[in-house]
Amino acid sequence: MQIELSQAMLEALKRAKHVPPDVQRRIDGVTPEPGLTPPRYALHLSDDEAIELSELLQWHVRTDPATGRPTADSAPYAEVIARIAESQF
């Protein structure tokens, strides 16, 4: 599966903790798609890796108690989770 990432989402993934080595190699290998402004990135994952990453990122998402929405710091993680879910259908 291919997940399209923004710069903010890619940077958040690079900061994520406890990423399994196989998924980390995929993240480290992401390069910008040529000719796009703003830059976009494609993360290629197997179905198993996508599930693994989605489950891991759920631990990184924090919500604002007043709104129930992800905090600014964790919003990129929530967006990656949503894109993985969309790609699975």
Stockholm file with secondary structure:
# STOCKHOLM 1.0

chainA/1-89         MQIELSQAMLEALKRAKHVPPDVQRRIDGVTPEPGLTPPRYALHLSDDEAIELSELLQWHVRTDPATGRPTADSAPYAEVIARIAESQF
#=GR chainA/1-89 SS CEEEECHHHHHHHHHCSSCCHHHHHHHHTCCBCTTCSSCCEEEECCHHHHHHHHHHHHTTCCBCTTTCSBCTTTHHHHHHHHHHHHHTC
#=GC SS_cons        CEEEECHHHHHHHHHCSSCCHHHHHHHHTCCBCTTCSSCCEEEECCHHHHHHHHHHHHTTCCBCTTTCSBCTTTHHHHHHHHHHHHHTC
//
